[in-house]
Amino acid sequence: MANVEIDEDLVRSLLCEQCPDLAGLPLRQVTAGWDNQLWRLGEDLAVRLPRTPRAPSLLRKEHQWLPVLAPRLPLTVPTPIRMAEPSARFPQPWMVTTWIPGEPGDRATISRGQEAADSLAGFLRALHQAAPTGAPTNSGRGVPLSDAHARVRPDGPGARP
């Protein structure tokens, strides 16, 4: 993936180019995740720009499947608003989603542990149902351990010195 510096000027120009009705909203960088850089857009939206080679295909899957999954889930998940296409300024697709207020779970203080555990358990129960028809598969997850053995063993193809 081409190494493009993602800064406020780039994000603003991408919005002007592909989402002009959103381009005037306040914009600020929030954080960089593993696969995407995240920008807060106004009070209710987020812009997600891919940073890794696998991120564009994941964004497209999210754009397609989050609206299908969201009504089945007991907690709010980001709702895709726009899927922007690659351009001369940024050679990857990127997405505008709803913003969900709160703190990442690994940084938040949990004051009501049982309630948090029950909410998470309910979410996982709702998510772990039979997949909708046409749902994407992941060849690296949900497979018999015997199929994954060569990939994960210490001397296998994924081994690191």
PyMOL commands that place a pseudoatom at each C-alpha (Angstrom):
pseudoatom trace, name=CA, resn=MET, resi=1, chain=A, elem=C, hetatm=0, pos=[0.000, 0.000, 0.000]
pseudoatom trace, name=CA, resn=ALA, resi=2, chain=A, elem=C, hetatm=0, pos=[1.388, 3.384, -0.960]
pseudoatom trace, name=CA, resn=ASN, resi=3, chain=A, elem=C, hetatm=0, pos=[2.518, 5.381, 2.038]
pseudoatom trace, name=CA, resn=VAL, resi=4, chain=A, elem=C, hetatm=0, pos=[0.345, 8.492, 1.909]
pseudoatom trace, name=CA, resn=GLU, resi=5, chain=A, elem=C, hetatm=0, pos=[0.604, 10.957, 4.765]
pseudoatom trace, name=CA, resn=ILE, resi=6, chain=A, elem=C, hetatm=0, pos=[-2.888, 11.444, 6.127]
pseudoatom trace, name=CA, resn=ASP, resi=7, chain=A, elem=C, hetatm=0, pos=[-3.277, 14.922, 7.568]
pseudoatom trace, name=CA, resn=GLU, resi=8, chain=A, elem=C, hetatm=0, pos=[-6.142, 17.353, 8.062]
pseudoatom trace, name=CA, resn=ASP, resi=9, chain=A, elem=C, hetatm=0, pos=[-5.581, 19.038, 4.691]
pseudoatom trace, name=CA, resn=LEU, resi=10, chain=A, elem=C, hetatm=0, pos=[-5.836, 15.705, 2.878]
pseudoatom trace, name=CA, resn=VAL, resi=11, chain=A, elem=C, hetatm=0, pos=[-8.961, 14.610, 4.745]
pseudoatom trace, name=CA, resn=ARG, resi=12, chain=A, elem=C, hetatm=0, pos=[-10.623, 17.984, 4.139]
pseudoatom trace, name=CA, resn=SER, resi=13, chain=A, elem=C, hetatm=0, pos=[-9.768, 17.864, 0.414]
pseudoatom trace, name=CA, resn=LEU, resi=14, chain=A, elem=C, hetatm=0, pos=[-11.133, 14.309, 0.146]
pseudoatom trace, name=CA, resn=LEU, resi=15, chain=A, elem=C, hetatm=0, pos=[-14.360, 15.433, 1.787]
pseudoatom trace, name=CA, resn=CYS, resi=16, chain=A, elem=C, hetatm=0, pos=[-14.607, 18.431, -0.576]
pseudoatom trace, name=CA, resn=GLU, resi=17, chain=A, elem=C, hetatm=0, pos=[-14.059, 16.131, -3.540]
pseudoatom trace, name=CA, resn=GLN, resi=18, chain=A, elem=C, hetatm=0, pos=[-16.415, 13.264, -2.655]
pseudoatom trace, name=CA, resn=CYS, resi=19, chain=A, elem=C, hetatm=0, pos=[-18.685, 14.421, 0.182]
pseudoatom trace, name=CA, resn=PRO, resi=20, chain=A, elem=C, hetatm=0, pos=[-19.029, 18.183, -0.323]
pseudoatom trace, name=CA, resn=ASP, resi=21, chain=A, elem=C, hetatm=0, pos=[-22.129, 18.374, 1.883]
pseudoatom trace, name=CA, resn=LEU, resi=22, chain=A, elem=C, hetatm=0, pos=[-19.989, 17.182, 4.831]
pseudoatom trace, name=CA, resn=ALA, resi=23, chain=A, elem=C, hetatm=0, pos=[-16.824, 19.142, 4.028]
pseudoatom trace, name=CA, resn=GLY, resi=24, chain=A, elem=C, hetatm=0, pos=[-17.728, 22.171, 6.160]
pseudoatom trace, name=CA, resn=LEU, resi=25, chain=A, elem=C, hetatm=0, pos=[-18.073, 20.208, 9.396]
pseudoatom trace, name=CA, resn=PRO, resi=26, chain=A, elem=C, hetatm=0, pos=[-15.378, 20.521, 12.084]
pseudoatom trace, name=CA, resn=LEU, resi=27, chain=A, elem=C, hetatm=0, pos=[-12.625, 17.929, 11.652]
pseudoatom trace, name=CA, resn=ARG, resi=28, chain=A, elem=C, hetatm=0, pos=[-10.042, 16.595, 14.085]
pseudoatom trace, name=CA, resn=GLN, resi=29, chain=A, elem=C, hetatm=0, pos=[-7.819, 13.560, 14.234]
pseudoatom trace, name=CA, resn=VAL, resi=30, chain=A, elem=C, hetatm=0, pos=[-8.839, 11.144, 16.934]
pseudoatom trace, name=CA, resn=THR, resi=31, chain=A, elem=C, hetatm=0, pos=[-6.575, 8.126, 16.774]
pseudoatom trace, name=CA, resn=ALA, resi=32, chain=A, elem=C, hetatm=0, pos=[-4.940, 5.637, 14.498]
pseudoatom trace, name=CA, resn=GLY, resi=33, chain=A, elem=C, hetatm=0, pos=[-6.146, 2.088, 14.820]
pseudoatom trace, name=CA, resn=TRP, resi=34, chain=A, elem=C, hetatm=0, pos=[-4.433, -1.014, 13.563]
pseudoatom trace, name=CA, resn=ASP, resi=35, chain=A, elem=C, hetatm=0, pos=[-5.877, -0.775, 10.051]
pseudoatom trace, name=CA, resn=ASN, resi=36, chain=A, elem=C, hetatm=0, pos=[-7.407, 2.707, 9.793]
pseudoatom trace, name=CA, resn=GLN, resi=37, chain=A, elem=C, hetatm=0, pos=[-6.789, 6.297, 10.806]
pseudoatom trace, name=CA, resn=LEU, resi=38, chain=A, elem=C, hetatm=0, pos=[-9.841, 7.844, 12.433]
pseudoatom trace, name=CA, resn=TRP, resi=39, chain=A, elem=C, hetatm=0, pos=[-11.019, 11.463, 12.210]
pseudoatom trace, name=CA, resn=ARG, resi=40, chain=A, elem=C, hetatm=0, pos=[-13.969, 12.990, 14.040]
pseudoatom trace, name=CA, resn=LEU, resi=41, chain=A, elem=C, hetatm=0, pos=[-16.257, 14.837, 11.630]
pseudoatom trace, name=CA, resn=GLY, resi=42, chain=A, elem=C, hetatm=0, pos=[-18.646, 17.189, 13.372]
pseudoatom trace, name=CA, resn=GLU, resi=43, chain=A, elem=C, hetatm=0, pos=[-20.369, 15.782, 16.449]
pseudoatom trace, name=CA, resn=ASP, resi=44, chain=A, elem=C, hetatm=0, pos=[-21.945, 12.687, 14.920]
pseudoatom trace, name=CA, resn=LEU, resi=45, chain=A, elem=C, hetatm=0, pos=[-19.630, 11.314, 12.224]
pseudoatom trace, name=CA, resn=ALA, resi=46, chain=A, elem=C, hetatm=0, pos=[-16.209, 9.735, 11.738]
pseudoatom trace, name=CA, resn=VAL, resi=47, chain=A, elem=C, hetatm=0, pos=[-13.928, 9.412, 8.709]
pseudoatom trace, name=CA, resn=ARG, resi=48, chain=A, elem=C, hetatm=0, pos=[-11.941, 6.183, 8.433]
pseudoatom trace, name=CA, resn=LEU, resi=49, chain=A, elem=C, hetatm=0, pos=[-8.968, 6.038, 6.075]
pseudoatom trace, name=CA, resn=PRO, resi=50, chain=A, elem=C, hetatm=0, pos=[-7.060, 2.779, 5.529]
pseudoatom trace, name=CA, resn=ARG, resi=51, chain=A, elem=C, hetatm=0, pos=[-3.442, 2.477, 6.663]
pseudoatom trace, name=CA, resn=THR, resi=52, chain=A, elem=C, hetatm=0, pos=[-2.691, -1.182, 5.866]
pseudoatom trace, name=CA, resn=PRO, resi=53, chain=A, elem=C, hetatm=0, pos=[-2.957, -3.305, 2.717]
pseudoatom trace, name=CA, resn=ARG, resi=54, chain=A, elem=C, hetatm=0, pos=[-5.862, -5.343, 4.117]
pseudoatom trace, name=CA, resn=ALA, resi=55, chain=A, elem=C, hetatm=0, pos=[-7.882, -2.342, 5.325]
pseudoatom trace, name=CA, resn=PRO, resi=56, chain=A, elem=C, hetatm=0, pos=[-9.645, -1.425, 2.040]
pseudoatom trace, name=CA, resn=SER, resi=57, chain=A, elem=C, hetatm=0, pos=[-11.284, -4.845, 1.697]
pseudoatom trace, name=CA, resn=LEU, resi=58, chain=A, elem=C, hetatm=0, pos=[-12.290, -4.747, 5.368]
pseudoatom trace, name=CA, resn=LEU, resi=59, chain=A, elem=C, hetatm=0, pos=[-13.896, -1.315, 4.900]
pseudoatom trace, name=CA, resn=ARG, resi=60, chain=A, elem=C, hetatm=0, pos=[-15.905, -2.605, 1.940]
pseudoatom trace, name=CA, resn=LYS, resi=61, chain=A, elem=C, hetatm=0, pos=[-17.103, -5.604, 3.979]
pseudoatom trace, name=CA, resn=GLU, resi=62, chain=A, elem=C, hetatm=0, pos=[-18.084, -3.312, 6.851]
pseudoatom trace, name=CA, resn=HIS, resi=63, chain=A, elem=C, hetatm=0, pos=[-19.932, -1.011, 4.470]
pseudoatom trace, name=CA, resn=GLN, resi=64, chain=A, elem=C, hetatm=0, pos=[-21.922, -3.957, 3.154]
pseudoatom trace, name=CA, resn=TRP, resi=65, chain=A, elem=C, hetatm=0, pos=[-22.490, -5.957, 6.341]
pseudoatom trace, name=CA, resn=LEU, resi=66, chain=A, elem=C, hetatm=0, pos=[-22.759, -3.533, 9.280]
pseudoatom trace, name=CA, resn=PRO, resi=67, chain=A, elem=C, hetatm=0, pos=[-26.222, -2.357, 8.152]
pseudoatom trace, name=CA, resn=VAL, resi=68, chain=A, elem=C, hetatm=0, pos=[-27.309, -6.023, 7.995]
pseudoatom trace, name=CA, resn=LEU, resi=69, chain=A, elem=C, hetatm=0, pos=[-25.902, -6.878, 11.422]
pseudoatom trace, name=CA, resn=ALA, resi=70, chain=A, elem=C, hetatm=0, pos=[-26.809, -3.683, 13.301]
pseudoatom trace, name=CA, resn=PRO, resi=71, chain=A, elem=C, hetatm=0, pos=[-30.534, -4.441, 13.782]
pseudoatom trace, name=CA, resn=ARG, resi=72, chain=A, elem=C, hetatm=0, pos=[-29.639, -7.860, 15.237]
pseudoatom trace, name=CA, resn=LEU, resi=73, chain=A, elem=C, hetatm=0, pos=[-27.265, -6.458, 17.861]
pseudoatom trace, name=CA, resn=PRO, resi=74, chain=A, elem=C, hetatm=0, pos=[-28.182, -5.090, 21.311]
pseudoatom trace, name=CA, resn=LEU, resi=75, chain=A, elem=C, hetatm=0, pos=[-25.403, -2.456, 21.324]
pseudoatom trace, name=CA, resn=THR, resi=76, chain=A, elem=C, hetatm=0, pos=[-24.853, 0.372, 18.874]
pseudoatom trace, name=CA, resn=VAL, resi=77, chain=A, elem=C, hetatm=0, pos=[-22.309, -0.238, 16.121]
pseudoatom trace, name=CA, resn=PRO, resi=78, chain=A, elem=C, hetatm=0, pos=[-21.023, 2.318, 13.590]
pseudoatom trace, name=CA, resn=THR, resi=79, chain=A, elem=C, hetatm=0, pos=[-23.386, 2.845, 10.668]
pseudoatom trace, name=CA, resn=PRO, resi=80, chain=A, elem=C, hetatm=0, pos=[-21.756, 3.423, 7.288]
pseudoatom trace, name=CA, resn=ILE, resi=81, chain=A, elem=C, hetatm=0, pos=[-22.899, 6.735, 5.813]
pseudoatom trace, name=CA, resn=ARG, resi=82, chain=A, elem=C, hetatm=0, pos=[-20.697, 7.022, 2.705]
pseudoatom trace, name=CA, resn=MET, resi=83, chain=A, elem=C, hetatm=0, pos=[-18.180, 4.832, 0.918]
pseudoatom trace, name=CA, resn=ALA, resi=84, chain=A, elem=C, hetatm=0, pos=[-15.744, 7.021, -0.994]
pseudoatom trace, name=CA, resn=GLU, resi=85, chain=A, elem=C, hetatm=0, pos=[-13.801, 5.693, -3.942]
pseudoatom trace, name=CA, resn=PRO, resi=86, chain=A, elem=C, hetatm=0, pos=[-10.052, 5.861, -4.595]
pseudoatom trace, name=CA, resn=SER, resi=87, chain=A, elem=C, hetatm=0, pos=[-8.877, 9.053, -6.265]
pseudoatom trace, name=CA, resn=ALA, resi=88, chain=A, elem=C, hetatm=0, pos=[-5.698, 10.783, -7.381]
pseudoatom trace, name=CA, resn=ARG, resi=89, chain=A, elem=C, hetatm=0, pos=[-5.367, 12.275, -3.879]
pseudoatom trace, name=CA, resn=PHE, resi=90, chain=A, elem=C, hetatm=0, pos=[-5.885, 9.012, -1.990]
pseudoatom trace, name=CA, resn=PRO, resi=91, chain=A, elem=C, hetatm=0, pos=[-5.531, 5.692, -3.821]
pseudoatom trace, name=CA, resn=GLN, resi=92, chain=A, elem=C, hetatm=0, pos=[-7.799, 3.668, -1.499]
pseudoatom trace, name=CA, resn=PRO, resi=93, chain=A, elem=C, hetatm=0, pos=[-11.497, 3.664, -0.675]
pseudoatom trace, name=CA, resn=TRP, resi=94, chain=A, elem=C, hetatm=0, pos=[-12.423, 5.324, 2.613]
pseudoatom trace, name=CA, resn=MET, resi=95, chain=A, elem=C, hetatm=0, pos=[-15.587, 5.593, 4.655]
pseudoatom trace, name=CA, resn=VAL, resi=96, chain=A, elem=C, hetatm=0, pos=[-17.716, 8.007, 6.649]
pseudoatom trace, name=CA, resn=THR, resi=97, chain=A, elem=C, hetatm=0, pos=[-19.597, 6.357, 9.530]
pseudoatom trace, name=CA, resn=THR, resi=98, chain=A, elem=C, hetatm=0, pos=[-21.600, 7.415, 12.518]
pseudoatom trace, name=CA, resn=TRP, resi=99, chain=A, elem=C, hetatm=0, pos=[-19.587, 8.334, 15.603]
pseudoatom trace, name=CA, resn=ILE, resi=100, chain=A, elem=C, hetatm=0, pos=[-20.265, 6.334, 18.747]
pseudoatom trace, name=CA, resn=PRO, resi=101, chain=A, elem=C, hetatm=0, pos=[-19.369, 8.329, 21.866]
pseudoatom trace, name=CA, resn=GLY, resi=102, chain=A, elem=C, hetatm=0, pos=[-17.416, 6.690, 24.647]
pseudoatom trace, name=CA, resn=GLU, resi=103, chain=A, elem=C, hetatm=0, pos=[-13.974, 5.410, 25.526]
pseudoatom trace, name=CA, resn=PRO, resi=104, chain=A, elem=C, hetatm=0, pos=[-12.233, 2.349, 24.126]
pseudoatom trace, name=CA, resn=GLY, resi=105, chain=A, elem=C, hetatm=0, pos=[-12.868, -0.583, 26.443]
pseudoatom trace, name=CA, resn=ASP, resi=106, chain=A, elem=C, hetatm=0, pos=[-9.178, -1.132, 27.073]
pseudoatom trace, name=CA, resn=ARG, resi=107, chain=A, elem=C, hetatm=0, pos=[-8.839, 2.428, 28.427]
pseudoatom trace, name=CA, resn=ALA, resi=108, chain=A, elem=C, hetatm=0, pos=[-12.131, 2.938, 30.245]
pseudoatom trace, name=CA, resn=THR, resi=109, chain=A, elem=C, hetatm=0, pos=[-12.642, 2.405, 33.949]
pseudoatom trace, name=CA, resn=ILE, resi=110, chain=A, elem=C, hetatm=0, pos=[-15.315, -0.207, 34.489]
pseudoatom trace, name=CA, resn=SER, resi=111, chain=A, elem=C, hetatm=0, pos=[-17.365, 0.797, 37.498]
pseudoatom trace, name=CA, resn=ARG, resi=112, chain=A, elem=C, hetatm=0, pos=[-20.272, -1.603, 36.926]
pseudoatom trace, name=CA, resn=GLY, resi=113, chain=A, elem=C, hetatm=0, pos=[-18.423, -4.809, 36.076]
pseudoatom trace, name=CA, resn=GLN, resi=114, chain=A, elem=C, hetatm=0, pos=[-21.381, -7.192, 36.147]
pseudoatom trace, name=CA, resn=GLU, resi=115, chain=A, elem=C, hetatm=0, pos=[-23.491, -4.901, 33.958]
pseudoatom trace, name=CA, resn=ALA, resi=116, chain=A, elem=C, hetatm=0, pos=[-20.603, -4.493, 31.493]
pseudoatom trace, name=CA, resn=ALA, resi=117, chain=A, elem=C, hetatm=0, pos=[-20.049, -8.263, 31.390]
pseudoatom trace, name=CA, resn=ASP, resi=118, chain=A, elem=C, hetatm=0, pos=[-23.767, -8.894, 30.824]
pseudoatom trace, name=CA, resn=SER, resi=119, chain=A, elem=C, hetatm=0, pos=[-23.874, -6.317, 28.004]
pseudoatom trace, name=CA, resn=LEU, resi=120, chain=A, elem=C, hetatm=0, pos=[-20.837, -7.837, 26.331]
pseudoatom trace, name=CA, resn=ALA, resi=121, chain=A, elem=C, hetatm=0, pos=[-22.232, -11.363, 26.706]
pseudoatom trace, name=CA, resn=GLY, resi=122, chain=A, elem=C, hetatm=0, pos=[-25.550, -10.280, 25.176]
pseudoatom trace, name=CA, resn=PHE, resi=123, chain=A, elem=C, hetatm=0, pos=[-23.748, -8.660, 22.266]
pseudoatom trace, name=CA, resn=LEU, resi=124, chain=A, elem=C, hetatm=0, pos=[-21.630, -11.759, 21.625]
pseudoatom trace, name=CA, resn=ARG, resi=125, chain=A, elem=C, hetatm=0, pos=[-24.698, -14.047, 21.835]
pseudoatom trace, name=CA, resn=ALA, resi=126, chain=A, elem=C, hetatm=0, pos=[-26.507, -11.901, 19.265]
pseudoatom trace, name=CA, resn=LEU, resi=127, chain=A, elem=C, hetatm=0, pos=[-23.461, -11.722, 17.003]
pseudoatom trace, name=CA, resn=HIS, resi=128, chain=A, elem=C, hetatm=0, pos=[-22.633, -15.427, 17.132]
pseudoatom trace, name=CA, resn=GLN, resi=129, chain=A, elem=C, hetatm=0, pos=[-25.643, -16.639, 15.184]
pseudoatom trace, name=CA, resn=ALA, resi=130, chain=A, elem=C, hetatm=0, pos=[-25.790, -18.322, 11.816]
pseudoatom trace, name=CA, resn=ALA, resi=131, chain=A, elem=C, hetatm=0, pos=[-24.377, -15.924, 9.245]
pseudoatom trace, name=CA, resn=PRO, resi=132, chain=A, elem=C, hetatm=0, pos=[-26.792, -14.278, 6.820]
pseudoatom trace, name=CA, resn=THR, resi=133, chain=A, elem=C, hetatm=0, pos=[-26.857, -15.678, 3.303]
pseudoatom trace, name=CA, resn=GLY, resi=134, chain=A, elem=C, hetatm=0, pos=[-23.913, -14.391, 1.293]
pseudoatom trace, name=CA, resn=ALA, resi=135, chain=A, elem=C, hetatm=0, pos=[-21.873, -13.320, 4.323]
pseudoatom trace, name=CA, resn=PRO, resi=136, chain=A, elem=C, hetatm=0, pos=[-18.112, -13.252, 3.754]
pseudoatom trace, name=CA, resn=THR, resi=137, chain=A, elem=C, hetatm=0, pos=[-15.929, -15.963, 5.200]
pseudoatom trace, name=CA, resn=ASN, resi=138, chain=A, elem=C, hetatm=0, pos=[-12.535, -15.716, 6.839]
pseudoatom trace, name=CA, resn=SER, resi=139, chain=A, elem=C, hetatm=0, pos=[-10.231, -18.597, 5.974]
pseudoatom trace, name=CA, resn=GLY, resi=140, chain=A, elem=C, hetatm=0, pos=[-8.052, -17.844, 8.998]
pseudoatom trace, name=CA, resn=ARG, resi=141, chain=A, elem=C, hetatm=0, pos=[-10.777, -18.043, 11.635]
pseudoatom trace, name=CA, resn=GLY, resi=142, chain=A, elem=C, hetatm=0, pos=[-13.474, -20.499, 12.511]
pseudoatom trace, name=CA, resn=VAL, resi=143, chain=A, elem=C, hetatm=0, pos=[-11.647, -23.429, 10.947]
pseudoatom trace, name=CA, resn=PRO, resi=144, chain=A, elem=C, hetatm=0, pos=[-10.740, -26.762, 12.537]
pseudoatom trace, name=CA, resn=LEU, resi=145, chain=A, elem=C, hetatm=0, pos=[-7.454, -26.553, 14.433]
pseudoatom trace, name=CA, resn=SER, resi=146, chain=A, elem=C, hetatm=0, pos=[-6.037, -29.285, 12.211]
pseudoatom trace, name=CA, resn=ASP, resi=147, chain=A, elem=C, hetatm=0, pos=[-6.475, -26.928, 9.228]
pseudoatom trace, name=CA, resn=ALA, resi=148, chain=A, elem=C, hetatm=0, pos=[-4.727, -24.064, 11.035]
pseudoatom trace, name=CA, resn=HIS, resi=149, chain=A, elem=C, hetatm=0, pos=[-1.935, -26.170, 12.544]
pseudoatom trace, name=CA, resn=ALA, resi=150, chain=A, elem=C, hetatm=0, pos=[0.665, -25.603, 9.810]
pseudoatom trace, name=CA, resn=ARG, resi=151, chain=A, elem=C, hetatm=0, pos=[0.042, -21.860, 9.850]
pseudoatom trace, name=CA, resn=VAL, resi=152, chain=A, elem=C, hetatm=0, pos=[0.458, -21.444, 13.607]
pseudoatom trace, name=CA, resn=ARG, resi=153, chain=A, elem=C, hetatm=0, pos=[3.063, -24.011, 14.649]
pseudoatom trace, name=CA, resn=PRO, resi=154, chain=A, elem=C, hetatm=0, pos=[6.507, -22.628, 15.659]
pseudoatom trace, name=CA, resn=ASP, resi=155, chain=A, elem=C, hetatm=0, pos=[8.241, -23.893, 12.507]
pseudoatom trace, name=CA, resn=GLY, resi=156, chain=A, elem=C, hetatm=0, pos=[5.321, -23.204, 10.146]
pseudoatom trace, name=CA, resn=PRO, resi=157, chain=A, elem=C, hetatm=0, pos=[5.058, -20.594, 7.371]
pseudoatom trace, name=CA, resn=GLY, resi=158, chain=A, elem=C, hetatm=0, pos=[3.936, -17.881, 9.805]
pseudoatom trace, name=CA, resn=ALA, resi=159, chain=A, elem=C, hetatm=0, pos=[6.868, -18.441, 12.189]
pseudoatom trace, name=CA, resn=ARG, resi=160, chain=A, elem=C, hetatm=0, pos=[9.140, -15.550, 13.085]
pseudoatom trace, name=CA, resn=PRO, resi=161, chain=A, elem=C, hetatm=0, pos=[12.766, -15.884, 14.203]
for i in range(1, 161): cmd.bond("trace and resi %d" % i, "trace and resi %d" % (i + 1))
show_as sticks, trace
zoom trace
